[in-house]
């Protein structure tokens, strides 16, 4: 949806003026919105309700999960709509490059399951609730929000909308252990979760670590792959919903109208699309007529592309996908 150039000018000015005020170095990454990069009517149909994730493959294709019958929408590197496939209501979407190709790891909280798909939508496997954990009376208590895999093939499932545990499986999908669990206060005690909503794998250091978005606690945290709490990386975020890492940088989608970027030392180096209107933040029903280019409403899914640009999908009744171009 187009807005007046005046809005666009205000947004870009805000990004470049506020970076020094945040104490960031002149070399900090800068981003600007790319207007109308993705079509509002892909395939001559509305995007429709979205409460999911976004991922970018090696070729630069963008995958956006929706709550519609079309499932996952695929856009080419130029933003052109290409096709749709797969199941509906995928919440967490994690793309992993493996020896024989690229795969999507998908969490479906409303269906109490996770699955792995090829990029053409072919199902590789499906997992239900971790019965061996002893945490659940039945599958209906399990509502996973994200699933990822580490370089050794271990699988981690965040039950953010269920019992607030993260479950570990080996590469053959055998249950290993559970860790975290619900906190008794908000923000949760360190080592506990209010909602373990977003999850990704950090391979920037000597060994892989997990990044966890402890959403209602307003924190992004580091955990090791044995299930031990390491440390809080950032506090006082606005409902961190998803995180994705490329190169030295981690991008965090904050449901309450903002994207935050961390450097390799996990220091804030950019904040993008900060919405000054609190009534528009985390507002699923906000109509497109109220949107402003470059201003975030309800960021829920996030991914870098191969050039360091950031793609954001919203929690939205109407569906919204935005590209912020890197200007480093």
C-alpha positions as CSV (number, residue, x, y, z in Angstrom):
1,X,0.0,0.0,0.0
2,X,1.4,3.4,-1.0
3,X,1.7,6.3,1.4
4,X,2.7,9.9,0.8
5,X,6.4,10.6,0.3
6,X,6.2,12.8,3.4
7,X,5.7,9.7,5.6
8,X,8.6,8.0,3.9
9,X,10.9,11.0,4.5
10,X,10.0,11.1,8.1
11,X,10.8,7.4,8.6
12,X,14.2,7.4,6.9
13,X,15.1,10.5,8.8
14,X,14.2,8.9,12.0
15,X,16.4,5.9,11.3
16,X,19.5,7.8,10.4
17,X,19.1,10.5,13.1
18,X,18.4,8.2,16.0
19,X,21.3,5.8,15.5
20,X,23.9,8.2,16.9
21,X,21.5,9.1,19.7
22,X,21.5,5.4,20.7
23,X,25.2,5.6,21.1
24,X,25.8,3.4,18.0
25,X,29.0,3.7,16.0
26,X,29.0,5.3,12.5
27,X,29.7,1.9,11.0
28,X,26.5,0.4,12.5
29,X,24.2,-1.2,9.9
30,X,21.5,1.0,8.5
31,X,18.3,-0.1,6.9
32,X,15.5,1.6,4.9
33,X,12.2,0.3,3.7
34,X,11.7,-0.8,0.1
35,X,8.3,0.4,-0.8
36,X,5.8,-2.1,-2.4
37,X,8.5,-4.7,-2.8
38,X,6.1,-7.6,-2.3
39,X,2.6,-7.5,-3.9
40,X,-0.4,-6.9,-1.7
41,X,-2.4,-9.3,-3.9
42,X,-0.1,-12.2,-4.7
43,X,-1.7,-14.3,-7.4
44,X,-4.5,-11.8,-7.5
45,X,-5.6,-12.8,-4.0
46,X,-5.1,-11.1,-0.6
47,X,-2.3,-12.4,1.5
48,X,-4.9,-13.1,4.2
49,X,-4.4,-13.8,7.9
50,X,-0.8,-14.3,9.0
51,X,0.4,-15.6,12.3
52,X,3.6,-17.3,11.2
53,X,7.1,-17.0,10.0
54,X,9.3,-16.1,7.1
55,X,12.5,-17.7,5.7
56,X,14.8,-17.1,2.7
57,X,16.5,-19.8,0.8
58,X,20.0,-19.9,-0.9
59,X,18.5,-18.7,-4.2
60,X,16.9,-15.7,-2.5
61,X,13.3,-16.9,-2.6
62,X,11.1,-15.8,0.3
63,X,8.8,-18.2,2.1
64,X,5.9,-16.7,4.2
65,X,3.5,-18.9,6.1
66,X,-0.1,-17.9,6.3
67,X,-3.3,-19.1,8.0
68,X,-5.0,-19.5,4.7
69,X,-5.7,-22.5,2.4
70,X,-2.7,-21.5,0.3
71,X,-0.4,-22.3,3.2
72,X,3.1,-21.0,2.4
73,X,3.5,-18.2,-0.2
74,X,6.7,-18.1,-2.1
75,X,8.2,-14.9,-3.6
76,X,11.2,-14.6,-5.9
77,X,14.3,-12.5,-5.2
78,X,12.7,-9.6,-7.0
79,X,9.6,-9.8,-4.8
80,X,7.4,-11.4,-7.5
81,X,4.9,-14.0,-6.3
82,X,5.8,-17.5,-7.6
83,X,3.7,-20.1,-6.0
84,X,2.1,-21.5,-2.9
85,X,2.3,-24.9,-1.2
86,X,2.1,-26.8,2.1
87,X,-0.2,-26.8,5.1
88,X,-1.9,-23.8,6.6
89,X,-1.3,-22.4,10.1
90,X,2.5,-22.9,10.3
91,X,3.6,-20.7,13.2
92,X,7.4,-21.1,13.3
93,X,9.3,-21.4,10.1
94,X,13.0,-22.4,10.2
95,X,15.0,-23.0,7.0
96,X,18.0,-25.3,7.3
97,X,20.6,-26.1,4.6
98,X,21.6,-29.8,4.8
99,X,23.8,-32.0,2.7
100,X,21.1,-33.0,0.3
101,X,19.2,-29.7,0.0
102,X,17.3,-27.1,2.0
103,X,14.4,-27.9,4.3
104,X,11.7,-26.1,6.2
105,X,11.1,-27.0,9.9
106,X,7.6,-26.0,10.8
107,X,5.7,-25.7,14.1
108,X,1.9,-25.9,14.0
109,X,0.5,-25.1,17.5
110,X,-3.1,-25.5,16.5
111,X,-2.4,-29.0,15.3
112,X,-0.1,-30.1,18.2
113,X,2.7,-31.0,15.8
114,X,5.9,-30.2,14.1
115,X,7.0,-31.2,10.6
116,X,9.9,-31.1,8.2
117,X,9.2,-30.2,4.5
118,X,11.1,-30.0,1.3
119,X,10.9,-26.7,-0.5
120,X,8.3,-28.2,-2.9
121,X,6.1,-29.0,0.1
122,X,6.9,-32.7,0.3
123,X,6.6,-33.9,3.9
124,X,9.8,-35.6,5.2
125,X,8.5,-36.3,8.7
126,X,6.0,-35.2,11.3
127,X,6.3,-35.3,15.1
128,X,3.6,-35.1,17.7
129,X,3.8,-34.3,21.4
130,X,6.8,-35.5,23.5
131,X,4.9,-38.2,25.4
132,X,8.1,-39.5,27.0
133,X,8.7,-36.2,28.8
134,X,6.0,-37.0,31.3
135,X,4.9,-33.3,31.1
136,X,1.7,-33.8,29.1
137,X,-1.5,-35.6,29.9
138,X,-2.3,-35.7,26.2
139,X,-1.4,-34.1,22.8
140,X,-4.0,-31.3,23.3
141,X,-1.7,-29.7,25.8
142,X,1.2,-29.3,23.3
143,X,1.2,-26.2,21.2
144,X,4.7,-25.7,19.7
145,X,5.6,-22.3,18.4
146,X,9.1,-23.1,16.9
147,X,11.3,-25.9,15.9
148,X,15.0,-25.8,14.8
149,X,17.9,-28.2,14.2
150,X,21.5,-27.7,15.1
151,X,24.5,-28.7,12.9
152,X,24.7,-32.2,14.5
153,X,21.1,-32.8,13.6
154,X,19.6,-32.4,17.1
155,X,16.1,-31.0,17.1
156,X,14.7,-28.5,19.5
157,X,11.0,-27.7,19.9
158,X,9.7,-24.7,21.8
159,X,6.3,-25.3,23.3
160,X,5.6,-21.6,23.7
161,X,1.8,-21.8,23.6
162,X,1.6,-24.9,25.7
163,X,3.6,-25.9,28.8
164,X,6.5,-23.5,28.2
165,X,9.2,-26.1,27.9
166,X,11.8,-26.6,25.2
167,X,12.3,-30.3,24.1
168,X,15.4,-31.8,22.7
169,X,15.5,-34.8,20.3
170,X,18.5,-36.5,18.6
171,X,18.9,-36.5,14.9
172,X,16.7,-39.6,14.6
173,X,13.9,-37.8,16.5
174,X,14.3,-39.8,19.7
175,X,13.3,-37.8,22.8
176,X,16.3,-36.7,24.9
177,X,15.2,-34.1,27.5
178,X,13.2,-31.1,28.3
179,X,14.4,-27.8,29.9
180,X,13.1,-24.4,31.0
181,X,9.5,-24.7,32.0
182,X,7.0,-22.0,33.2
183,X,8.1,-19.1,35.3
184,X,6.1,-18.1,38.4
185,X,6.5,-14.4,37.9
186,X,6.7,-11.9,34.9
187,X,9.4,-11.4,33.8
188,X,10.2,-15.0,34.5
189,X,13.0,-16.1,36.7
190,X,16.3,-16.7,34.8
191,X,16.1,-20.2,33.4
192,X,12.3,-20.2,33.1
193,X,9.9,-19.0,30.5
194,X,6.8,-16.9,30.3
195,X,6.4,-17.8,26.6
196,X,9.4,-19.5,24.8
197,X,8.0,-18.1,21.5
198,X,10.9,-17.7,19.1
199,X,13.9,-20.0,18.6
200,X,17.0,-20.1,16.4
201,X,20.5,-21.5,16.3
202,X,23.6,-19.3,16.8
203,X,26.7,-20.7,15.1
204,X,28.9,-17.6,15.4
205,X,30.9,-18.9,18.3
206,X,33.1,-22.0,18.8
207,X,30.0,-24.1,19.5
208,X,26.3,-23.8,18.6
209,X,24.0,-22.1,21.0
210,X,20.3,-21.5,21.1
211,X,18.7,-18.0,21.0
212,X,15.3,-18.0,22.7
213,X,12.7,-15.3,22.6
214,X,11.2,-15.3,26.1
215,X,8.4,-13.1,24.8
216,X,6.4,-12.0,27.8
217,X,9.6,-11.5,29.8
218,X,10.8,-9.1,27.1
219,X,14.1,-11.0,26.8
220,X,16.3,-12.7,24.3
221,X,18.4,-15.4,25.9
222,X,21.2,-17.8,25.2
223,X,21.0,-21.4,26.1
224,X,23.4,-24.2,25.3
225,X,22.4,-27.4,23.5
226,X,22.5,-29.4,26.7
227,X,19.6,-27.3,27.9
228,X,21.5,-25.1,30.3
229,X,20.7,-21.4,30.7
230,X,23.7,-19.3,29.7
231,X,22.7,-15.7,30.0
232,X,20.2,-12.9,29.0
233,X,21.4,-11.1,25.9
234,X,18.9,-8.3,25.8
235,X,16.2,-7.1,28.2
236,X,13.2,-4.8,28.0
237,X,12.3,-5.7,24.4
238,X,8.8,-5.2,23.2
239,X,7.6,-8.8,23.1
240,X,10.4,-10.5,21.1
241,X,8.6,-12.9,18.8
242,X,11.3,-14.3,16.5
243,X,15.0,-14.0,15.9
244,X,17.2,-14.9,12.9
245,X,21.0,-14.7,12.5
246,X,23.2,-14.1,9.5
247,X,26.9,-13.4,9.6
248,X,27.6,-11.2,12.6
249,X,24.1,-10.0,13.0
250,X,20.9,-11.1,14.8
251,X,17.6,-9.6,13.9
252,X,14.7,-9.7,16.4
253,X,11.1,-9.2,15.5
254,X,9.3,-7.4,18.4
255,X,5.6,-7.9,18.3
256,X,5.0,-4.4,19.7
257,X,6.1,-2.5,16.6
258,X,9.8,-2.7,16.2
259,X,12.8,-4.7,14.8
260,X,16.1,-4.7,16.8
261,X,19.4,-5.8,15.3
262,X,22.3,-7.1,17.5
263,X,26.0,-7.4,16.5
264,X,28.3,-10.3,17.1
265,X,28.8,-9.1,20.7
266,X,25.0,-9.1,21.1
267,X,24.9,-5.3,21.4
268,X,22.1,-3.3,19.9
269,X,23.3,-1.7,16.6
270,X,20.0,-0.8,14.9
271,X,16.3,-0.4,15.7
272,X,14.1,-0.3,12.6
273,X,10.5,0.8,12.0
274,X,9.8,1.9,15.6
275,X,6.1,2.6,15.7
276,X,5.4,5.6,17.9
277,X,1.7,4.8,18.0
278,X,1.1,2.4,20.9
279,X,-2.4,1.6,19.6
280,X,-1.0,0.1,16.4
281,X,1.5,-2.2,18.1
282,X,0.7,-5.9,18.3
283,X,-2.6,-5.0,16.7
284,X,-3.9,-8.0,14.6
285,X,-6.9,-6.1,13.3
286,X,-5.2,-3.0,12.2
287,X,-6.5,-2.1,8.7
288,X,-4.1,-1.5,5.8
289,X,-5.4,2.1,5.5
290,X,-3.7,2.8,8.8
291,X,-0.3,1.3,7.8
292,X,2.7,3.5,7.1
293,X,5.5,2.4,4.9
294,X,8.6,1.7,6.9
295,X,6.7,1.7,10.3
296,X,6.3,-1.7,11.9
297,X,3.0,-2.7,13.4
298,X,3.2,-6.3,14.7
299,X,6.5,-8.0,13.5
300,X,6.1,-11.8,14.1
301,X,8.4,-13.5,11.6
302,X,11.9,-12.3,10.4
303,X,14.7,-13.4,8.2
304,X,17.8,-12.0,6.5
305,X,18.4,-12.6,2.9
306,X,21.8,-13.4,1.3
307,X,22.6,-9.7,1.0
308,X,21.9,-8.8,4.6
309,X,18.5,-7.3,3.9
310,X,15.7,-8.0,6.4
311,X,12.3,-9.4,5.6
312,X,9.5,-9.1,8.2
313,X,6.1,-10.7,8.3
314,X,3.4,-9.3,10.6
315,X,0.8,-10.9,12.8
316,X,-2.1,-9.5,10.9
317,X,-5.6,-10.2,9.9
318,X,-4.8,-8.9,6.4
319,X,-1.2,-10.2,6.0
320,X,1.8,-7.9,5.6
321,X,5.3,-8.6,4.3
322,X,8.0,-5.9,4.3
323,X,11.6,-5.6,3.1
324,X,14.2,-3.4,4.8
325,X,17.3,-3.0,2.6
326,X,20.7,-2.9,4.2
327,X,22.6,0.4,3.6
328,X,25.9,-0.5,5.2
